[in-house]
Amino acid sequence: MKHPKSGLCVLKKHCSQAALAWIGLLLAGRCLAIAHGTQPTEAEFAAGMPWAVVIVSASGPGICTGSLISSTFVLTAAHCAGSGQTVLYGSRSREGARRVAVRESIRHPKFSRDPITHDLGLLRLVHPVRVPTVPVAGRAEAWSLLRPGAEAMILGWGKTSDGVDRPDIVLQARIRLTEVGIVGTHIAIRTLRGGACGGDSGGPLLMKATDGQMVLLGVASITDGNLCAAGGGLAGYTNVPALLDFIRANVPDWTERPPPLDFGQTAH
């Protein structure tokens, strides 16, 4: 299937048939290290991403990435949520991280694997952790930020290239959204360089808000092929602002971010 020249429709309720065909490639893609990423220093991790965590399971060698949104809950992809899991937190290094067990895994009630939709999960920890949390963008804020040409940040502990082991140190990448659209419960983005790979599932898509804070908009869900090998391409991040009711219903200690102060004001 060829990509239509028109690309993705941008933040519209109804996409064109060409755009839907193009995004169909993504929805048939595979589950997700950050290709072309860089390692933050200890100081950069502590200041900018102390809420980033690794999710491991006793039943297998695979890992996922997640984000602490409260002292007791990790936000990740639904396909990452399971039983017998442990969260590694408080360090950019998997080897140097502290460990806390997961008491309960909660998948979005509408989560489906075929096609992949509502790919959002929560992990409730056995006890609170004293780590700063990441703010989650509201729907109004997401509409104002998600634009072609905007810069975003992604991070994770996944593979850096095809056929190599997962790194011990988290990798981050600044990416330029050459194309962006909303299809179903996914934020679909195309980048020319960099992208999520195996082990980055559940990791955040972050953008700088008008108040200067980095806010979470998406959770790594699927890619169109192997971005480790391609070095860029099409990826789908679960649209977290569109599924906030799931967080509200399950995270009693979550602090919701207010909408932008200028949202809803009349133009002058």
DAHU-V80351 format. One record per run of one state. SS is the DSSP state (2 for helix, 1 for strand, 0 for the rest). FROM is the first residue (numbers start at 1). LEN is the number of residues. If there is no record, write none. Layout:
SS,FROM,LEN
SS,FROM,LEN
//
This chain:
0,1,16
2,17,11
0,28,2
1,30,2
0,32,3
1,35,1
0,36,2
1,38,2
0,40,2
2,42,7
0,49,3
1,52,6
0,58,2
1,60,9
0,69,4
1,73,4
0,77,1
2,78,3
0,81,4
1,85,5
0,90,3
1,93,1
0,94,4
1,98,10
0,108,4
1,112,2
0,114,2
1,116,2
0,118,3
1,121,5
0,126,10
1,136,1
0,137,2
2,139,7
0,146,5
1,151,6
0,157,12
1,169,1
0,170,1
1,171,6
0,177,2
1,179,5
0,184,2
1,186,6
0,192,3
1,195,1
0,196,8
1,204,5
0,209,5
1,214,10
0,224,3
2,227,4
0,231,2
1,233,7
2,240,11
0,251,18
//
